[in-house]
Amino acid sequence: MYMKKFWGKVVGFFSNKRAFYGLISVSAVILVAAVVVLGVIRPFRIMVLGVNVNQQFDQNQPIPFVDGGLYGYIDTKGKVLISPRFERAEPFNGKYALATSGERDVVIDKKGEIKLDAARDTVFYDEVSRTWLVGSTLYNANLKRVSKNTMDVRKGSDGLYPFFESGKYGVINARGKKIFDCGGSPCEVEIREAVAELRDTYALVSIENGTQTIINAKNGKKIVEYGNGTTVVVMPNNIFAVHSVEDGRTATFYRYIEKNRIAVEAEDGVMFSLFDVKNKYFLMDFGETWADKKRSGRYALYKQSDGTFLATTARQALTVSELTIELARSSCGDNKYGINTGDTEVLKCEYDDVELLGAPLFMFLKKRVGQEIVVLKGNGKYTLYDIKKRKILMSTETPIQVASDSPFFASYDSGSGKVMVYNAITGATEQIPTHDATSWTQGANYFAVNSTGQIRYYNNRLEEIKTTSPR
């Protein structure tokens, strides 16, 4: 009986055209919302320092190569995709790449066809917003124009661009929407390395009349404005150093912006950087005045949630010279180094040197292959080390070279005349002969050795795929 009533209601519902089409409309809205959430918001969650690392380290993109003084592109097996005909060729960003043809900057597709020509101007590509600025015109990732014909757009910062139109100046976003009005004076805009976990990003707009304004980079909302006599310096991760002159004396205040307000502010002379994004730890640097402030050390970790300082212990300082999103290099009094995360020791302070990777590369390798890589020096050796798995990936007697935009790690051995190469993505390791040359170039998916008038190209598995003569 209950089943009959149930099915009767179902049949009745679908026989009611108004209810049926209402369901279709609601379903369509839900589908569109799902596409937006999964297709737009989700990619930004895997961005580091604003850069889409999946695109930056794409292993299937064409490889730029030079032969006879001109540049073209090959695939990962060495097949020529675009014959050498450009004076310069950059790696592809999605479907398109920047090249130079006849001393003009151009945007080309994967067939080598010129899609946009900057004439006498320059082409810029912004990795954060995936926009192309060609001359004074802004285009999106698909090369669709997003700025108006009447706008003169200039080079900006991380998806924000200053523009001039009809006697007025302002700032537009990557979609060509005006978000800030600079009035009748030219202005510039700057953002510095905002990690994805922060969600909101803040920018500095500097107007030629002397006004500097911190704004929300998404909607242009004014957070705080400074006038003449104050200079604002943009630091990474929504931190701003504000230098003000009062009574002939310069005072410097570091300020962290969060939720459209100044969330953390240090007293005059104290510097800080955002260290642990997840737990909101700030690395405070008391400089030369730490003793005057009755502190036991120059550096201390400040926890935003409860406003407390964490002791740095007998291991003394945490250095500010090398920081990623999760790690910091710790320093001991006997010139030894280790690694911290928050106030937890990851590696003991016993190495002659510790080098941390840049945040985009470090986080990409962590997400892609589960490796947390650092470079250690100790006992006369250099070691590429995975601190998560506590595993040695490569060990040499000569320094290991690291490139911020490449998963290849290389070390040249003058004794053997070979360069040892490790690819963190594929796990491939090879000793490549250099024929007395010590220079090489590398990208996301290739490694090239320059030697004796030849360049030999290797793919991401370190298989030799092509040899050319550069001149």
C-alpha positions, 0 to 999 in steps of 0.5 A, spaced: 500 500 500 505 504 501 509 503 495 503 504 491 502 511 494 509 513 493 509 511 486 503 514 485 506 521 488 512 520 483 507 519 477 503 525 479 509 529 480 512 528 473 505 529 470 505 536 473 509 540 468 510 546 472 513 542 478 517 537 473 520 544 469 522 547 476 526 540 478 530 541 471 531 548 473 534 547 480 538 541 478 541 546 472 543 551 478 546 545 482 550 543 476 553 549 474 554 551 481 558 544 482 562 546 475 564 553 478 566 550 485 570 544 482 573 547 476 574 554 478 575 554 486 578 548 486 584 549 482 586 555 486 587 551 492 592 547 489 596 554 488 602 556 491 605 563 492 599 564 487 602 560 482 599 554 479 604 549 480 601 544 476 601 548 469 608 550 471 611 543 472 607 540 466 611 534 464 607 534 457 609 541 454 613 542 448 621 543 450 624 549 447 631 547 443 636 551 439 639 549 433 643 554 428 642 560 432 634 559 432 629 556 437 623 551 436 620 546 440 620 538 440 616 533 444 619 529 450 621 523 445 625 528 441 620 529 435 620 536 432 614 539 433 616 547 431 622 547 427 627 552 429 625 559 426 625 564 432 630 568 436 627 566 442 622 561 445 620 560 452 616 554 455 609 554 454 604 556 459 598 552 457 596 552 450 601 558 448 608 560 449 612 567 448 617 567 443 621 573 439 620 573 431 624 578 427 625 582 434 618 582 436 615 579 441 609 574 439 605 569 442 605 562 439 600 556 439 603 549 439 603 549 431 608 555 431 603 560 429 603 567 431 596 568 435 598 575 437 603 580 435 606 586 440 609 590 434 614 594 438 612 593 445 613 587 449 609 581 451 608 579 459 605 573 461 602 573 469 602 566 472 597 567 477 592 570 473 594 566 467 593 573 463 597 576 457 599 583 456 601 584 449 603 591 448 597 595 452 592 590 451 590 585 456 588 578 454 586 571 458 589 564 458 585 563 451 587 569 448 580 573 449 581 580 450 579 582 456 581 590 457 576 595 453 579 598 446 579 605 450 584 602 455 592 603 456 594 597 460 600 597 463 604 591 467 602 590 473 602 584 479 599 578 480 593 579 476 592 586 477 594 592 472 594 599 472 590 603 466 589 609 463 582 611 460 579 618 458 584 622 462 583 617 469 588 612 472 586 606 476 587 598 477 583 593 473 583 585 475 584 579 470 577 580 468 578 587 465 574 589 471 575 596 474 577 595 482 580 601 484 580 609 482 587 613 482 583 619 479 588 624 475 594 621 477 598 615 474 599 609 479 602 602 480 600 596 484 604 591 487 603 584 490 608 579 493 607 572 494 601 570 497 600 563 499 593 560 497 591 558 504 591 565 506 585 566 501 584 573 501 590 577 498 592 584 499 595 589 494 599 596 495 597 601 490 602 607 490 599 614 486 604 619 484 601 624 488 604 621 494 598 617 497 599 609 498 593 605 499 593 597 501 587 594 498 583 588 498 586 585 491 579 581 490 574 587 490 579 593 491 576 595 498 580 600 501 583 597 508 588 603 510 591 609 506 597 613 508 599 620 505 606 624 504 611 622 509 610 615 509 613 609 505 610 602 505 614 596 502 610 590 500 612 584 504 610 576 502 604 574 505 600 580 506 605 583 510 607 590 509 612 594 512 610 602 514 616 607 514 613 613 517 617 620 519 615 624 525 619 629 528 625 627 524 625 620 526 623 614 522 619 609 525 618 602 522 612 598 523 610 591 520 603 590 519 599 583 517 593 584 514 587 579 515 579 579 514 580 586 511 583 589 517 590 590 521 590 583 525 598 583 527 602 589 528 609 589 531 612 595 535 617 600 532 624 596 529 621 589 530 620 585 523 616 579 522 614 574 517 609 569 516 612 562 517 607 557 519 600 558 515 596 553 518 598 555 525 599 562 524 606 562 527 610 569 525 617 569 526 619 575 530 626 578 529 628 583 534 634 585 531 639 589 535 635 591 540 633 584 543 637 585 549 634 592 550 627 588 550 629 583 555 629 577 551 633 571 551 634 571 543 634 575 537 628 571 534 622 568 537 615 565 534 609 568 535 602 565 535 597 569 533 591 565 536 593 566 543 598 572 542 604 568 546 611 567 544 614 560 543 621 559 546 627 558 541 630 554 546 638 553 547 638 552 539 638 559 539 635 563 532 631 561 527 634 564 521 629 569 516 633 568 510 630 561 508 623 560 509 618 556 506 610 555 507 612 549 512 619 549 514 625 554 517 632 553 518 634 553 525 641 555 527 646 553 533 651 557 536 657 553 533 655 554 526 651 548 525 644 548 522 638 544 522 630 544 520 624 546 524 617 546 523 613 551 528 616 550 534 618 542 533 625 540 531 625 536 524 632 535 523 637 536 529 642 542 529 648 538 526 649 540 519 654 545 516 649 548 512 642 547 510 638 549 504 631 549 503 627 549 496 623 555 494 615 554 496 612 553 489 617 547 488 617 544 495 610 544 495 609 541 488 613 535 490 610 534 496 603 534 493 605 530 487 610 525 489 610 525 497 617 528 498 619 533 502 626 535 499 632 539 502 639 540 501 644 538 507 651 539 507 655 535 512 661 531 513 664 533 506 658 531 502 652 534 499 645 530 500 639 531 497 634 528 503 627 527 503 625 529 511 618 526 510 621 519 509 628 520 512 631 517 505 637 520 501 635 521 494 642 523 492 649 524 495 655 527 492 662 531 494 660 537 490 654 542 491 647 540 488 644 545 484 637 547 485 633 551 480 626 554 482 622 552 476 625 545 475 624 538 478 632 536 476 637 537 481 644 536 479 651 536 481 658 537 477 664 532 478 670 535 475 674 529 477 669 524 472 667 530 468 660 528 469 654 531 472 650 527 476 642 529 475 636 527 479 629 528 477 624 528 483 618 527 479 620 521 475 625 518 480 630 517 474 638 518 476 644 519 471 651 521 470 651 525 464 658 526 461 659 533 459 665 533 455 669 538 459 663 543 459 660 545 466 654 549 464 647 546 463 640 548 462 633 545 465 626 546 465 620 542 468 621 536 463 628 537 460 635 537 462 640 540 457 648 540 457 652 545 453 658 542 451 664 542 445 659 546 440 653 541 442 647 541 446 644 534 448 637 534 450 634 529 455 627 528 457 624 527 464 627 520 464 634 523 463 633 519 456 637 523 451 632 525 445 636 530 441 643 533 439 644 540 436 649 545 434 647 552 437 650 556 432 
